[in-house]
């Protein structure tokens, strides 16, 4: 790990928490993924590793949203031209739905507005 937060400035990051490494790992993974895409080297990440990352992220997102009764941010908003494109998002969402044998109709039935909207 490169230690994305060497000075301990990330809000909510508790240095004596045994899972504090997750915050650093997430920042490192985010940065590295962007670099791999820019360099055209996304294929260096195995299919299995990508599936593990996506599965873990979806599972954690669901548990956090349900447990806290809110919708945490789903993506990093980095600024114009830097955030995920609609094509990137819909490609991933389509494959996530397909992986659990769901389609647009089921998504429409389950779709819910965020708390507070």
mmCIF file of the C-alpha atoms, coordinates in Angstrom:
data_MODEL
# 
_entry.id   MODEL 
# 
loop_
_atom_site.group_PDB 
_atom_site.id 
_atom_site.type_symbol 
_atom_site.label_atom_id 
_atom_site.label_alt_id 
_atom_site.label_comp_id 
_atom_site.label_asym_id 
_atom_site.label_entity_id 
_atom_site.label_seq_id 
_atom_site.pdbx_PDB_ins_code 
_atom_site.Cartn_x 
_atom_site.Cartn_y 
_atom_site.Cartn_z 
_atom_site.occupancy 
_atom_site.B_iso_or_equiv 
_atom_site.pdbx_formal_charge 
_atom_site.auth_seq_id 
_atom_site.auth_comp_id 
_atom_site.auth_asym_id 
_atom_site.auth_atom_id 
_atom_site.pdbx_PDB_model_num 
ATOM 1   C CA . UNK A 1 1   ? 0.000   0.000   0.000   1.00 0.00 ? 1   UNK A CA 1 
ATOM 2   C CA . UNK A 1 2   ? 1.170   3.467   -0.740  1.00 0.00 ? 2   UNK A CA 1 
ATOM 3   C CA . UNK A 1 3   ? -0.709  4.951   2.183   1.00 0.00 ? 3   UNK A CA 1 
ATOM 4   C CA . UNK A 1 4   ? -3.138  7.328   0.500   1.00 0.00 ? 4   UNK A CA 1 
ATOM 5   C CA . UNK A 1 5   ? -3.652  9.100   3.828   1.00 0.00 ? 5   UNK A CA 1 
ATOM 6   C CA . UNK A 1 6   ? -0.201  9.239   5.440   1.00 0.00 ? 6   UNK A CA 1 
ATOM 7   C CA . UNK A 1 7   ? -1.066  12.119  7.757   1.00 0.00 ? 7   UNK A CA 1 
ATOM 8   C CA . UNK A 1 8   ? -4.340  10.651  8.966   1.00 0.00 ? 8   UNK A CA 1 
ATOM 9   C CA . UNK A 1 9   ? -6.471  13.470  7.572   1.00 0.00 ? 9   UNK A CA 1 
ATOM 10  C CA . UNK A 1 10  ? -9.308  11.403  6.121   1.00 0.00 ? 10  UNK A CA 1 
ATOM 11  C CA . UNK A 1 11  ? -12.514 12.162  8.072   1.00 0.00 ? 11  UNK A CA 1 
ATOM 12  C CA . UNK A 1 12  ? -13.873 9.059   9.777   1.00 0.00 ? 12  UNK A CA 1 
ATOM 13  C CA . UNK A 1 13  ? -10.608 7.144   9.470   1.00 0.00 ? 13  UNK A CA 1 
ATOM 14  C CA . UNK A 1 14  ? -9.760  5.791   12.898  1.00 0.00 ? 14  UNK A CA 1 
ATOM 15  C CA . UNK A 1 15  ? -6.113  4.768   13.074  1.00 0.00 ? 15  UNK A CA 1 
ATOM 16  C CA . UNK A 1 16  ? -6.614  2.212   15.856  1.00 0.00 ? 16  UNK A CA 1 
ATOM 17  C CA . UNK A 1 17  ? -9.492  0.499   14.018  1.00 0.00 ? 17  UNK A CA 1 
ATOM 18  C CA . UNK A 1 18  ? -8.338  -2.868  12.674  1.00 0.00 ? 18  UNK A CA 1 
ATOM 19  C CA . UNK A 1 19  ? -10.289 -2.180  9.456   1.00 0.00 ? 19  UNK A CA 1 
ATOM 20  C CA . UNK A 1 20  ? -8.858  1.294   8.828   1.00 0.00 ? 20  UNK A CA 1 
ATOM 21  C CA . UNK A 1 21  ? -6.813  -0.268  6.004   1.00 0.00 ? 21  UNK A CA 1 
ATOM 22  C CA . UNK A 1 22  ? -10.023 -0.473  3.946   1.00 0.00 ? 22  UNK A CA 1 
ATOM 23  C CA . UNK A 1 23  ? -10.104 3.319   3.530   1.00 0.00 ? 23  UNK A CA 1 
ATOM 24  C CA . UNK A 1 24  ? -6.484  3.403   2.377   1.00 0.00 ? 24  UNK A CA 1 
ATOM 25  C CA . UNK A 1 25  ? -7.005  0.376   0.113   1.00 0.00 ? 25  UNK A CA 1 
ATOM 26  C CA . UNK A 1 26  ? -10.084 1.987   -1.473  1.00 0.00 ? 26  UNK A CA 1 
ATOM 27  C CA . UNK A 1 27  ? -8.205  5.200   -2.238  1.00 0.00 ? 27  UNK A CA 1 
ATOM 28  C CA . UNK A 1 28  ? -5.249  3.272   -3.674  1.00 0.00 ? 28  UNK A CA 1 
ATOM 29  C CA . UNK A 1 29  ? -7.551  1.042   -5.748  1.00 0.00 ? 29  UNK A CA 1 
ATOM 30  C CA . UNK A 1 30  ? -9.476  4.045   -7.072  1.00 0.00 ? 30  UNK A CA 1 
ATOM 31  C CA . UNK A 1 31  ? -6.273  5.826   -8.134  1.00 0.00 ? 31  UNK A CA 1 
ATOM 32  C CA . UNK A 1 32  ? -4.748  2.704   -9.674  1.00 0.00 ? 32  UNK A CA 1 
ATOM 33  C CA . UNK A 1 33  ? -7.924  1.855   -11.601 1.00 0.00 ? 33  UNK A CA 1 
ATOM 34  C CA . UNK A 1 34  ? -7.973  5.338   -13.134 1.00 0.00 ? 34  UNK A CA 1 
ATOM 35  C CA . UNK A 1 35  ? -4.315  4.973   -14.131 1.00 0.00 ? 35  UNK A CA 1 
ATOM 36  C CA . UNK A 1 36  ? -4.904  1.539   -15.694 1.00 0.00 ? 36  UNK A CA 1 
ATOM 37  C CA . UNK A 1 37  ? -7.830  2.862   -17.743 1.00 0.00 ? 37  UNK A CA 1 
ATOM 38  C CA . UNK A 1 38  ? -5.898  5.926   -18.936 1.00 0.00 ? 38  UNK A CA 1 
ATOM 39  C CA . UNK A 1 39  ? -2.966  3.706   -19.969 1.00 0.00 ? 39  UNK A CA 1 
ATOM 40  C CA . UNK A 1 40  ? -5.266  1.172   -21.670 1.00 0.00 ? 40  UNK A CA 1 
ATOM 41  C CA . UNK A 1 41  ? -4.093  -1.539  -19.279 1.00 0.00 ? 41  UNK A CA 1 
ATOM 42  C CA . UNK A 1 42  ? -7.355  -2.608  -17.609 1.00 0.00 ? 42  UNK A CA 1 
ATOM 43  C CA . UNK A 1 43  ? -6.740  -6.160  -18.844 1.00 0.00 ? 43  UNK A CA 1 
ATOM 44  C CA . UNK A 1 44  ? -3.937  -6.459  -16.269 1.00 0.00 ? 44  UNK A CA 1 
ATOM 45  C CA . UNK A 1 45  ? -6.655  -6.987  -13.623 1.00 0.00 ? 45  UNK A CA 1 
ATOM 46  C CA . UNK A 1 46  ? -7.980  -10.548 -13.696 1.00 0.00 ? 46  UNK A CA 1 
ATOM 47  C CA . UNK A 1 47  ? -11.675 -11.269 -14.166 1.00 0.00 ? 47  UNK A CA 1 
ATOM 48  C CA . UNK A 1 48  ? -11.701 -12.985 -10.758 1.00 0.00 ? 48  UNK A CA 1 
ATOM 49  C CA . UNK A 1 49  ? -10.178 -9.983  -8.993  1.00 0.00 ? 49  UNK A CA 1 
ATOM 50  C CA . UNK A 1 50  ? -12.678 -7.637  -10.629 1.00 0.00 ? 50  UNK A CA 1 
ATOM 51  C CA . UNK A 1 51  ? -15.594 -9.896  -9.650  1.00 0.00 ? 51  UNK A CA 1 
ATOM 52  C CA . UNK A 1 52  ? -14.357 -9.998  -6.052  1.00 0.00 ? 52  UNK A CA 1 
ATOM 53  C CA . UNK A 1 53  ? -14.055 -6.205  -5.915  1.00 0.00 ? 53  UNK A CA 1 
ATOM 54  C CA . UNK A 1 54  ? -17.531 -5.648  -7.375  1.00 0.00 ? 54  UNK A CA 1 
ATOM 55  C CA . UNK A 1 55  ? -19.149 -8.296  -5.165  1.00 0.00 ? 55  UNK A CA 1 
ATOM 56  C CA . UNK A 1 56  ? -17.553 -6.880  -2.028  1.00 0.00 ? 56  UNK A CA 1 
ATOM 57  C CA . UNK A 1 57  ? -18.505 -3.313  -2.961  1.00 0.00 ? 57  UNK A CA 1 
ATOM 58  C CA . UNK A 1 58  ? -22.153 -4.199  -3.671  1.00 0.00 ? 58  UNK A CA 1 
ATOM 59  C CA . UNK A 1 59  ? -22.473 -6.301  -0.516  1.00 0.00 ? 59  UNK A CA 1 
ATOM 60  C CA . UNK A 1 60  ? -20.930 -3.573  1.660   1.00 0.00 ? 60  UNK A CA 1 
ATOM 61  C CA . UNK A 1 61  ? -23.004 -0.831  0.009   1.00 0.00 ? 61  UNK A CA 1 
ATOM 62  C CA . UNK A 1 62  ? -26.248 -2.698  0.656   1.00 0.00 ? 62  UNK A CA 1 
ATOM 63  C CA . UNK A 1 63  ? -25.387 -3.472  4.284   1.00 0.00 ? 63  UNK A CA 1 
ATOM 64  C CA . UNK A 1 64  ? -24.282 0.104   4.973   1.00 0.00 ? 64  UNK A CA 1 
ATOM 65  C CA . UNK A 1 65  ? -27.367 1.632   3.307   1.00 0.00 ? 65  UNK A CA 1 
ATOM 66  C CA . UNK A 1 66  ? -29.778 -0.690  5.105   1.00 0.00 ? 66  UNK A CA 1 
ATOM 67  C CA . UNK A 1 67  ? -27.981 -0.495  8.430   1.00 0.00 ? 67  UNK A CA 1 
ATOM 68  C CA . UNK A 1 68  ? -27.767 3.299   8.437   1.00 0.00 ? 68  UNK A CA 1 
ATOM 69  C CA . UNK A 1 69  ? -31.136 3.957   6.784   1.00 0.00 ? 69  UNK A CA 1 
ATOM 70  C CA . UNK A 1 70  ? -29.621 6.205   4.150   1.00 0.00 ? 70  UNK A CA 1 
ATOM 71  C CA . UNK A 1 71  ? -28.049 6.078   0.714   1.00 0.00 ? 71  UNK A CA 1 
ATOM 72  C CA . UNK A 1 72  ? -24.305 6.692   0.981   1.00 0.00 ? 72  UNK A CA 1 
ATOM 73  C CA . UNK A 1 73  ? -22.616 8.144   -2.111  1.00 0.00 ? 73  UNK A CA 1 
ATOM 74  C CA . UNK A 1 74  ? -22.391 5.391   -4.717  1.00 0.00 ? 74  UNK A CA 1 
ATOM 75  C CA . UNK A 1 75  ? -19.626 6.915   -6.828  1.00 0.00 ? 75  UNK A CA 1 
ATOM 76  C CA . UNK A 1 76  ? -16.809 9.413   -6.415  1.00 0.00 ? 76  UNK A CA 1 
ATOM 77  C CA . UNK A 1 77  ? -17.687 12.761  -8.000  1.00 0.00 ? 77  UNK A CA 1 
ATOM 78  C CA . UNK A 1 78  ? -14.337 13.973  -9.262  1.00 0.00 ? 78  UNK A CA 1 
ATOM 79  C CA . UNK A 1 79  ? -15.377 16.885  -11.414 1.00 0.00 ? 79  UNK A CA 1 
ATOM 80  C CA . UNK A 1 80  ? -16.314 17.480  -15.055 1.00 0.00 ? 80  UNK A CA 1 
ATOM 81  C CA . UNK A 1 81  ? -15.027 14.744  -17.340 1.00 0.00 ? 81  UNK A CA 1 
ATOM 82  C CA . UNK A 1 82  ? -13.674 12.729  -14.415 1.00 0.00 ? 82  UNK A CA 1 
ATOM 83  C CA . UNK A 1 83  ? -16.762 11.053  -12.948 1.00 0.00 ? 83  UNK A CA 1 
ATOM 84  C CA . UNK A 1 84  ? -18.064 7.787   -14.401 1.00 0.00 ? 84  UNK A CA 1 
ATOM 85  C CA . UNK A 1 85  ? -19.756 8.210   -17.754 1.00 0.00 ? 85  UNK A CA 1 
ATOM 86  C CA . UNK A 1 86  ? -23.326 6.983   -18.319 1.00 0.00 ? 86  UNK A CA 1 
ATOM 87  C CA . UNK A 1 87  ? -21.895 4.299   -20.632 1.00 0.00 ? 87  UNK A CA 1 
ATOM 88  C CA . UNK A 1 88  ? -19.473 3.061   -17.967 1.00 0.00 ? 88  UNK A CA 1 
ATOM 89  C CA . UNK A 1 89  ? -22.201 2.992   -15.336 1.00 0.00 ? 89  UNK A CA 1 
ATOM 90  C CA . UNK A 1 90  ? -24.840 1.282   -17.475 1.00 0.00 ? 90  UNK A CA 1 
ATOM 91  C CA . UNK A 1 91  ? -22.381 -1.317  -18.760 1.00 0.00 ? 91  UNK A CA 1 
ATOM 92  C CA . UNK A 1 92  ? -21.522 -2.304  -15.184 1.00 0.00 ? 92  UNK A CA 1 
ATOM 93  C CA . UNK A 1 93  ? -25.126 -2.169  -13.937 1.00 0.00 ? 93  UNK A CA 1 
ATOM 94  C CA . UNK A 1 94  ? -26.326 -4.298  -16.857 1.00 0.00 ? 94  UNK A CA 1 
ATOM 95  C CA . UNK A 1 95  ? -23.755 -6.992  -16.113 1.00 0.00 ? 95  UNK A CA 1 
ATOM 96  C CA . UNK A 1 96  ? -24.456 -6.880  -12.368 1.00 0.00 ? 96  UNK A CA 1 
ATOM 97  C CA . UNK A 1 97  ? -28.165 -7.421  -13.058 1.00 0.00 ? 97  UNK A CA 1 
ATOM 98  C CA . UNK A 1 98  ? -27.460 -10.185 -15.569 1.00 0.00 ? 98  UNK A CA 1 
ATOM 99  C CA . UNK A 1 99  ? -25.170 -11.945 -13.065 1.00 0.00 ? 99  UNK A CA 1 
ATOM 100 C CA . UNK A 1 100 ? -28.088 -12.420 -10.659 1.00 0.00 ? 100 UNK A CA 1 
ATOM 101 C CA . UNK A 1 101 ? -30.620 -13.209 -13.406 1.00 0.00 ? 101 UNK A CA 1 
ATOM 102 C CA . UNK A 1 102 ? -32.430 -9.861  -13.247 1.00 0.00 ? 102 UNK A CA 1 
ATOM 103 C CA . UNK A 1 103 ? -33.401 -7.464  -15.999 1.00 0.00 ? 103 UNK A CA 1 
ATOM 104 C CA . UNK A 1 104 ? -34.715 -3.946  -16.462 1.00 0.00 ? 104 UNK A CA 1 
ATOM 105 C CA . UNK A 1 105 ? -38.248 -4.951  -15.420 1.00 0.00 ? 105 UNK A CA 1 
ATOM 106 C CA . UNK A 1 106 ? -37.077 -6.208  -12.024 1.00 0.00 ? 106 UNK A CA 1 
ATOM 107 C CA . UNK A 1 107 ? -34.920 -3.115  -11.610 1.00 0.00 ? 107 UNK A CA 1 
ATOM 108 C CA . UNK A 1 108 ? -37.975 -0.969  -12.282 1.00 0.00 ? 108 UNK A CA 1 
ATOM 109 C CA . UNK A 1 109 ? -39.962 -2.849  -9.655  1.00 0.00 ? 109 UNK A CA 1 
ATOM 110 C CA . UNK A 1 110 ? -37.211 -2.580  -7.021  1.00 0.00 ? 110 UNK A CA 1 
ATOM 111 C CA . UNK A 1 111 ? -36.107 0.950   -7.832  1.00 0.00 ? 111 UNK A CA 1 
ATOM 112 C CA . UNK A 1 112 ? -36.678 3.238   -4.884  1.00 0.00 ? 112 UNK A CA 1 
ATOM 113 C CA . UNK A 1 113 ? -36.115 6.858   -4.220  1.00 0.00 ? 113 UNK A CA 1 
ATOM 114 C CA . UNK A 1 114 ? -33.420 7.748   -1.769  1.00 0.00 ? 114 UNK A CA 1 
ATOM 115 C CA . UNK A 1 115 ? -34.491 8.691   1.748   1.00 0.00 ? 115 UNK A CA 1 
ATOM 116 C CA . UNK A 1 116 ? -35.136 12.406  1.912   1.00 0.00 ? 116 UNK A CA 1 
ATOM 117 C CA . UNK A 1 117 ? -36.010 12.804  -1.794  1.00 0.00 ? 117 UNK A CA 1 
# 
